[in-house]
């Protein structure tokens, strides 16, 4: 039986990054992945392909002159959409990155095993015994590890009454998930999106830019309820301008495919309503993927949401078993899983590991992008923490005017006495890049004064971050 210092179950962002870091620290590592390619949901059917389509669809949308190219003196002739080529570009990027993970495993001497990893409950001395199960459901081989890191990620959640129609794939996937929505062979005439979260907004935006009528049904009473209210309000106006229609405070009771169409039934107050459409994207969130791991064999019982409990260092209740990413409580973010994985293996190796959960950026890659981190003003009000707010609109930024990207703002929340930055929100073009400066600031407990006194290149979008910090201090310059 092959034996390792560390066995990682799952080769998504959390698992593969943890594997590489563990190998750098001198541990012998095996990483088990059930899917045909490495990289997990993020690289294969999540973050990467969706961002490729977001970028491609934005370029198409711009070429239609809905972004005002004529004002730049650019006239576009006859415009054609080659969706097959667009999807092919997306697939090529995915293949390059997943192949890159395999190369990194070889470079760092990480053993890659294909199959489903599961606990047997047995021990080989002090080591946990793991079966690697093949596609036929039978153990292909058995390995042992001093430590086992569970990094299996998450899967799509559903709701009662929704009948997925994904077996046909392609044109047959009338009611499906984000996986199917990344590969539809034609632009839907009418797409209904169930759920106005990150996935629903991003993929809804993609197909709306390419010409689909998009209707979004959301159970919550407003858009982005966990973010600042003014962010949600501003985003809603922009999405409506882009052609997306929203219905809030509604409960979907059924979604069924019928031939080359679909029907969605939902409850709006006391009234039942029906929408006929040709595609349905179910984007109501994700849930931990712990099926088939054999957790009961070692005495681990997930909570009612399916999450595995861990301590501050990602140890489970069982000695030598660790868990990170989407299978533990907390935000389901690829970059957070990466950081948790690194911290977990560094702790295994006797080094200090730490995650600052106040410094985790959360980004929605629509246009404009929406990014946030730390506490909202509502959370600070509830906790009784005094604060000041600094806010700067993109319309007052020179670079934004030159780019024609003046929608949105930067908002910084700082402690009223200490001036320490407690939270930030950005709605702007490339907000996902702009938030990085504030993530570093929060990590180092920086103040608004620190940001305000740092020299920012001119003209740049990043100057808006500096101006928001200045506004928190009551001395904004350019607005």
DRENSEKOL-350106 format. One record per residue (C-alpha): x negated, y negated, z. Coordinates in steps of 0.25 Angstrom, whole numbers, plus 5000, padded with zeros to 4 digits. Layout:
residues N
[[X; Y; Z]] ...
This chain:
residues 479
[[5000; 5000; 5000]] [[4994; 4986; 4996]] [[4993; 4977; 5008]] [[4992; 4962; 5008]] [[4991; 4950; 5018]] [[5003; 4944; 5012]] [[5015; 4949; 5004]] [[5024; 4938; 4998]] [[5038; 4941; 4993]] [[5041; 4932; 4982]] [[5033; 4924; 4972]] [[5040; 4911; 4971]] [[5034; 4898; 4975]] [[5033; 4901; 4990]] [[5028; 4915; 4987]] [[5018; 4913; 4976]] [[5012; 4901; 4983]] [[5011; 4908; 4996]] [[5004; 4920; 4989]] [[4993; 4911; 4983]] [[4991; 4903; 4996]] [[4990; 4916; 5003]] [[4980; 4922; 4993]] [[4971; 4909; 4995]] [[4971; 4911; 5010]] [[4965; 4925; 5007]] [[4977; 4934; 5010]] [[4980; 4946; 5001]] [[4994; 4943; 4995]] [[5005; 4950; 4987]] [[5017; 4943; 4981]] [[5029; 4950; 4977]] [[5039; 4944; 4967]] [[5052; 4951; 4962]] [[5054; 4943; 4950]] [[5046; 4945; 4937]] [[5038; 4932; 4938]] [[5032; 4925; 4950]] [[5036; 4911; 4954]] [[5050; 4914; 4960]] [[5063; 4906; 4957]] [[5055; 4893; 4957]] [[5046; 4896; 4945]] [[5055; 4906; 4938]] [[5069; 4901; 4939]] [[5069; 4889; 4948]] [[5060; 4877; 4950]] [[5051; 4878; 4938]] [[5061; 4882; 4926]] [[5071; 4872; 4932]] [[5061; 4860; 4931]] [[5057; 4864; 4917]] [[5071; 4863; 4913]] [[5073; 4850; 4921]] [[5061; 4844; 4913]] [[5065; 4849; 4900]] [[5080; 4845; 4901]] [[5076; 4831; 4906]] [[5067; 4829; 4894]] [[5079; 4833; 4885]] [[5088; 4824; 4893]] [[5079; 4812; 4891]] [[5078; 4815; 4876]] [[5093; 4814; 4875]] [[5091; 4799; 4879]] [[5099; 4801; 4892]] [[5087; 4795; 4899]] [[5086; 4783; 4890]] [[5074; 4786; 4881]] [[5080; 4776; 4871]] [[5076; 4765; 4881]] [[5061; 4770; 4880]] [[5062; 4768; 4865]] [[5063; 4783; 4862]] [[5074; 4788; 4852]] [[5077; 4803; 4852]] [[5082; 4809; 4839]] [[5090; 4822; 4838]] [[5088; 4830; 4851]] [[5089; 4845; 4853]] [[5088; 4854; 4865]] [[5081; 4867; 4863]] [[5085; 4874; 4876]] [[5078; 4887; 4873]] [[5065; 4879; 4872]] [[5068; 4872; 4885]] [[5070; 4885; 4892]] [[5058; 4891; 4886]] [[5049; 4880; 4891]] [[5055; 4882; 4905]] [[5052; 4897; 4904]] [[5038; 4894; 4900]] [[5035; 4885; 4912]] [[5041; 4896; 4921]] [[5032; 4907; 4915]] [[5020; 4898; 4916]] [[5022; 4896; 4931]] [[5026; 4910; 4935]] [[5014; 4915; 4927]] [[5006; 4905; 4934]] [[5010; 4911; 4948]] [[5006; 4925; 4943]] [[4992; 4919; 4939]] [[4991; 4913; 4953]] [[4993; 4926; 4959]] [[4982; 4932; 4951]] [[4973; 4921; 4954]] [[4975; 4922; 4969]] [[4976; 4937; 4970]] [[4990; 4938; 4974]] [[4996; 4951; 4971]] [[5009; 4950; 4964]] [[5020; 4961; 4965]] [[5033; 4961; 4957]] [[5045; 4966; 4965]] [[5054; 4963; 4977]] [[5046; 4963; 4990]] [[5053; 4969; 5002]] [[5050; 4973; 5016]] [[5050; 4987; 5020]] [[5050; 4985; 5035]] [[5037; 4994; 5035]] [[5023; 4990; 5040]] [[5010; 4994; 5035]] [[5002; 4991; 5048]] [[5005; 4976; 5051]] [[5009; 4973; 5036]] [[5023; 4972; 5030]] [[5027; 4982; 5019]] [[5033; 4977; 5007]] [[5040; 4984; 4996]] [[5039; 4978; 4982]] [[5052; 4983; 4975]] [[5053; 4984; 4960]] [[5064; 4980; 4951]] [[5070; 4994; 4952]] [[5072; 4992; 4967]] [[5061; 5002; 4971]] [[5048; 4998; 4978]] [[5036; 4997; 4968]] [[5026; 4996; 4979]] [[5024; 4993; 4994]] [[5014; 4983; 5000]] [[5011; 4978; 5014]] [[5008; 4964; 5019]] [[5003; 4957; 5032]] [[5012; 4946; 5029]] [[5024; 4945; 5020]] [[5030; 4931; 5014]] [[5044; 4931; 5010]] [[5045; 4921; 4998]] [[5057; 4926; 4990]] [[5064; 4913; 4988]] [[5078; 4911; 4985]] [[5090; 4915; 4976]] [[5102; 4908; 4970]] [[5114; 4906; 4980]] [[5128; 4908; 4975]] [[5142; 4905; 4980]] [[5154; 4913; 4981]] [[5162; 4914; 4968]] [[5151; 4911; 4959]] [[5148; 4922; 4949]] [[5134; 4922; 4943]] [[5134; 4926; 4928]] [[5119; 4928; 4926]] [[5118; 4942; 4921]] [[5119; 4937; 4907]] [[5109; 4926; 4909]] [[5107; 4916; 4898]] [[5120; 4912; 4892]] [[5127; 4922; 4901]] [[5124; 4915; 4914]] [[5136; 4906; 4915]] [[5136; 4906; 4931]] [[5121; 4907; 4935]] [[5110; 4901; 4944]] [[5098; 4892; 4941]] [[5091; 4904; 4935]] [[5101; 4905; 4924]] [[5102; 4890; 4922]] [[5088; 4889; 4919]] [[5090; 4897; 4906]] [[5104; 4894; 4900]] [[5102; 4896; 4885]] [[5111; 4884; 4882]] [[5115; 4871; 4889]] [[5128; 4873; 4896]] [[5140; 4864; 4892]] [[5145; 4863; 4906]] [[5136; 4868; 4918]] [[5142; 4869; 4932]] [[5132; 4868; 4943]] [[5136; 4874; 4957]] [[5127; 4866; 4967]] [[5121; 4853; 4966]] [[5108; 4857; 4973]] [[5094; 4856; 4966]] [[5096; 4868; 4957]] [[5110; 4863; 4952]] [[5105; 4849; 4950]] [[5092; 4853; 4942]] [[5098; 4863; 4933]] [[5111; 4855; 4932]] [[5102; 4843; 4927]] [[5095; 4852; 4917]] [[5107; 4856; 4910]] [[5114; 4843; 4911]] [[5102; 4836; 4904]] [[5103; 4847; 4893]] [[5118; 4843; 4890]] [[5126; 4852; 4900]] [[5138; 4846; 4907]] [[5135; 4849; 4922]] [[5144; 4850; 4934]] [[5138; 4852; 4947]] [[5147; 4857; 4959]] [[5142; 4855; 4973]] [[5147; 4859; 4986]] [[5141; 4848; 4994]] [[5148; 4834; 4994]] [[5136; 4827; 4988]] [[5123; 4829; 4980]] [[5110; 4833; 4987]] [[5116; 4832; 5001]] [[5103; 4836; 5008]] [[5096; 4824; 5002]] [[5098; 4809; 5004]] [[5112; 4804; 5001]] [[5107; 4793; 4991]] [[5098; 4804; 4984]] [[5110; 4812; 4981]] [[5119; 4800; 4977]] [[5108; 4795; 4967]] [[5106; 4809; 4962]] [[5121; 4811; 4959]] [[5122; 4798; 4951]] [[5110; 4802; 4943]] [[5115; 4817; 4940]] [[5129; 4811; 4936]] [[5122; 4802; 4927]] [[5115; 4814; 4921]] [[5129; 4821; 4918]] [[5130; 4830; 4930]] [[5144; 4831; 4936]] [[5145; 4834; 4951]] [[5156; 4839; 4960]] [[5153; 4839; 4975]] [[5160; 4846; 4987]] [[5165; 4857; 4978]] [[5164; 4872; 4981]] [[5162; 4882; 4969]] [[5171; 4894; 4971]] [[5168; 4901; 4958]] [[5159; 4901; 4946]] [[5162; 4912; 4935]] [[5156; 4914; 4921]] [[5166; 4918; 4910]] [[5160; 4921; 4896]] [[5152; 4909; 4892]] [[5158; 4900; 4902]] [[5160; 4898; 4917]] [[5170; 4893; 4927]] [[5167; 4886; 4941]] [[5178; 4885; 4951]] [[5176; 4875; 4963]] [[5183; 4869; 4974]] [[5184; 4854; 4975]] [[5191; 4851; 4988]] [[5205; 4857; 4987]] [[5204; 4858; 4972]] [[5198; 4870; 4964]] [[5191; 4866; 4951]] [[5186; 4874; 4939]] [[5175; 4871; 4930]] [[5173; 4878; 4917]] [[5158; 4878; 4912]] [[5148; 4886; 4904]] [[5137; 4887; 4915]] [[5137; 4887; 4930]] [[5124; 4885; 4938]] [[5125; 4890; 4953]] [[5115; 4882; 4961]] [[5120; 4883; 4975]] [[5107; 4885; 4981]] [[5098; 4897; 4984]] [[5096; 4908; 4995]] [[5084; 4915; 5001]] [[5080; 4928; 4993]] [[5078; 4939; 5003]] [[5086; 4950; 4997]] [[5078; 4963; 4996]] [[5066; 4959; 5005]] [[5069; 4969; 5016]] [[5069; 4959; 5027]] [[5078; 4967; 5036]] [[5067; 4978; 5035]] [[5058; 4968; 5043]] [[5068; 4962; 5052]] [[5070; 4949; 5045]] [[5085; 4944; 5043]] [[5087; 4931; 5035]] [[5097; 4921; 5040]] [[5111; 4919; 5034]] [[5105; 4911; 5023]] [[5095; 4922; 5020]] [[5083; 4914; 5025]] [[5072; 4921; 5032]] [[5068; 4914; 5045]] [[5054; 4910; 5047]] [[5046; 4902; 5057]] [[5038; 4889; 5054]] [[5027; 4897; 5047]] [[5036; 4905; 5039]] [[5035; 4918; 5047]] [[5048; 4927; 5048]] [[5052; 4934; 5061]] [[5043; 4946; 5056]] [[5028; 4946; 5058]] [[5021; 4944; 5044]] [[5033; 4940; 5036]] [[5035; 4926; 5031]] [[5045; 4919; 5023]] [[5045; 4906; 5015]] [[5053; 4898; 5005]] [[5067; 4900; 5001]] [[5069; 4912; 5010]] [[5067; 4904; 5023]] [[5076; 4892; 5028]] [[5073; 4879; 5022]] [[5073; 4872; 5008]] [[5071; 4881; 4996]] [[5060; 4874; 4989]] [[5049; 4881; 4981]] [[5038; 4871; 4986]] [[5043; 4873; 5000]] [[5041; 4888; 4998]] [[5027; 4886; 4993]] [[5023; 4878; 5005]] [[5030; 4888; 5014]] [[5022; 4899; 5008]] [[5009; 4892; 5009]] [[5011; 4889; 5023]] [[5016; 4903; 5027]] [[5003; 4910; 5021]] [[4994; 4900; 5027]] [[5000; 4903; 5040]] [[4998; 4918; 5037]] [[4983; 4915; 5035]] [[4982; 4907; 5048]] [[4983; 4893; 5042]] [[4993; 4883; 5046]] [[5005; 4882; 5038]] [[5016; 4871; 5038]] [[5028; 4866; 5030]] [[5033; 4852; 5032]] [[5048; 4853; 5028]] [[5050; 4838; 5029]] [[5040; 4837; 5017]] [[5047; 4846; 5007]] [[5051; 4839; 4994]] [[5064; 4843; 4988]] [[5066; 4840; 4973]] [[5077; 4841; 4964]] [[5072; 4840; 4949]] [[5083; 4833; 4943]] [[5081; 4820; 4936]] [[5078; 4812; 4943]] [[5072; 4821; 4953]] [[5077; 4821; 4968]] [[5067; 4824; 4979]] [[5067; 4823; 4994]] [[5060; 4827; 5007]] [[5061; 4826; 5022]] [[5073; 4821; 5029]] [[5085; 4813; 5024]] [[5091; 4801; 5030]] [[5103; 4809; 5034]] [[5094; 4819; 5041]] [[5087; 4808; 5049]] [[5100; 4802; 5053]] [[5105; 4815; 5059]] [[5091; 4817; 5066]] [[5091; 4802; 5071]] [[5078; 4799; 5065]] [[5076; 4784; 5061]] [[5071; 4781; 5047]] [[5069; 4771; 5036]] [[5072; 4773; 5021]] [[5064; 4768; 5009]] [[5070; 4769; 4996]] [[5066; 4765; 4982]] [[5073; 4766; 4969]] [[5066; 4771; 4956]] [[5072; 4759; 4948]] [[5062; 4750; 4955]] [[5050; 4759; 4951]] [[5042; 4754; 4939]] [[5038; 4768; 4935]] [[5053; 4773; 4936]] [[5057; 4762; 4927]] [[5046; 4765; 4917]] [[5051; 4780; 4917]] [[5065; 4776; 4916]] [[5067; 4784; 4929]] [[5073; 4774; 4939]] [[5084; 4783; 4945]] [[5082; 4787; 4960]] [[5074; 4782; 4972]] [[5064; 4786; 4982]] [[5069; 4786; 4997]] [[5060; 4788; 5009]] [[5064; 4790; 5023]] [[5054; 4786; 5034]] [[5055; 4786; 5049]] [[5059; 4773; 5055]] [[5048; 4772; 5066]] [[5037; 4781; 5060]] [[5039; 4778; 5045]] [[5036; 4793; 5043]] [[5043; 4798; 5030]] [[5054; 4807; 5034]] [[5061; 4810; 5020]] [[5061; 4805; 5006]] [[5070; 4806; 4993]] [[5067; 4803; 4979]] [[5077; 4803; 4967]] [[5068; 4800; 4955]] [[5061; 4805; 4943]] [[5050; 4815; 4948]] [[5055; 4813; 4962]] [[5049; 4827; 4965]] [[5035; 4822; 4962]] [[5038; 4809; 4970]] [[5042; 4816; 4982]] [[5028; 4823; 4984]] [[5022; 4810; 4989]] [[5033; 4810; 5000]] [[5031; 4824; 5003]] [[5017; 4822; 5006]] [[5020; 4810; 5014]] [[5030; 4818; 5023]] [[5020; 4829; 5025]] [[5010; 4819; 5030]] [[5020; 4812; 5039]] [[5018; 4799; 5030]] [[5026; 4786; 5032]] [[5033; 4777; 5022]] [[5022; 4767; 5025]] [[5011; 4778; 5020]] [[5019; 4780; 5007]] [[5021; 4765; 5005]] [[5006; 4761; 5007]] [[5001; 4772; 4998]] [[4998; 4767; 4984]] [[5007; 4772; 4973]] [[5003; 4771; 4958]] [[5011; 4761; 4950]] [[5020; 4763; 4943]] [[5024; 4776; 4948]] [[5037; 4783; 4953]] [[5029; 4786; 4966]] [[5030; 4771; 4969]] [[5044; 4773; 4972]] [[5040; 4782; 4984]] [[5031; 4771; 4989]] [[5042; 4760; 4987]] [[5052; 4769; 4995]] [[5042; 4770; 5006]] [[5040; 4755; 5006]] [[5055; 4753; 5007]] [[5055; 4762; 5019]] [[5046; 4752; 5025]] [[5055; 4740; 5021]] [[5045; 4735; 5011]] [[5048; 4741; 4997]] [[5041; 4733; 4986]] [[5048; 4735; 4973]] [[5063; 4736; 4976]] 
